[in-house]
Amino acid sequence: MSSQKTFAKHRIDHLIHRIHYRLYGQAGAHQKFMHLVTYIRMNTHLLHIRQQRLVTWDQEKLILHGLENLARFGGYYLRRLETWLPVGKTKRAVFQSLVDHLLGRFPMSQFLYHVWYDSDCYQWQHWFIKLARGASVKSLKLPYQLTKKMAHQFTASADHLSVQQAIRVAQVKGFGGSKALADAVCNTLLLTTDKRDAFWQTVIQFMARVDIDVALVKPIIELIDKLKFREEHVTVNGQVLNVVPPMPNFSMKSRTVSSMVQLLKEWRCQWNVNKPVVHWQGAGISNFQSAEKSVVTGELVTWRVTELLDSHQLYLEGKRMSHCVADYWGSCKYGATSIWSLTREYQYREKSKLTIEVNVNDKAIMQVKARFNANPDKKSLSIMSAWAESNGIEYLSG
């Protein structure tokens, strides 16, 4: 036997020993586990590492964790291990045939077998057994609210999904949402929590109904969690105090996409203003000033294009212009982006007209927005173009 193969066998033996130690004293689970390991080593290839896979042994680790979980449910076995006939070409298929033999009366959807590889899925393993013996999804009393349509969608889930992903996908599709929305929801905190599902379903239903931009899904869900559920801990005079969430009665009633986007902008800006001010170096581009007389009054009108050089200036710009350019402080700090404010001064009053984003490396204007993210007016655009031309900055309109 090669030294690599010997080392691989030692790693497997070491994990077997650790699992046996973990199970010791759990109502005979450690004995069940060793019985499974001994029988499988003698009759299958499940714990054999092939020559070309001596360095990695991920499949064998999963199988051992699967056997550990099966051992915990030894009291639920329907059939004796010795009567099992291994079926399948892959290790996972063979392991699934073992699960079916020991615990099930009916074949299960492929994705449900994933629960046996996870030590934190005890409750789902228990529900798996019920489903494998003929129970319906609706009868399981899951912490998720599923309609009949959602329950059907859940059992028909794709093989690669985890059970948590399958639940969220079923809910999204049950409300008529797209696959893109389902994928976006599965990339949020909703994948790892089953708490307050009745409320979160109203959020999912809203997103499906309005066909929301998937780029907004994660930030909106995180915002709602902070506003409605997230308690903060602050220390006052050495004593830790709990601060209740800002909007514990938040609901989706009468919400629109516009109102949620505005709430997101306001929250981000407030979050940024409470942070320490961060400063950065300029981009090496000159500020700009142009003066002319008003055609109406003849009074002086002064136009300025000024670089914003700290996070507080970004916050103020976002507040004046009703957008959240404050989010750009990170890319400004590291020199990737430069933010500029175009203002118009008339009768001693200065008004912000445009916010301009410049890619520093390419020396090109990436985007330019007026208040409320509106498109720029012709006059402001002409001033900006004059500044860009004087600094050799590229701007491709449209």
WORA-V391198 format. One record per helix or strand. SS is the DSSP state (H for helix, E for strand). FROM is the first residue (numbers start at 1). TO is the last residue. Records with the same first field share a line. If there is no record, write none. Layout:
SS = FROM-TO, FROM-TO
This chain:
H = 3-23, 29-43, 51-53, 58-72, 74-76, 81-83, 91-103, 110-117, 122-132, 137-140, 148-155, 163-174, 179-185, 189-191, 197-210, 214-228, 257-273, 311-321, 325-333, 371-373, 378-390
E = 232-236, 239-243, 279-279, 288-293, 300-307, 310-310, 337-346, 349-359, 364-369, 394-394
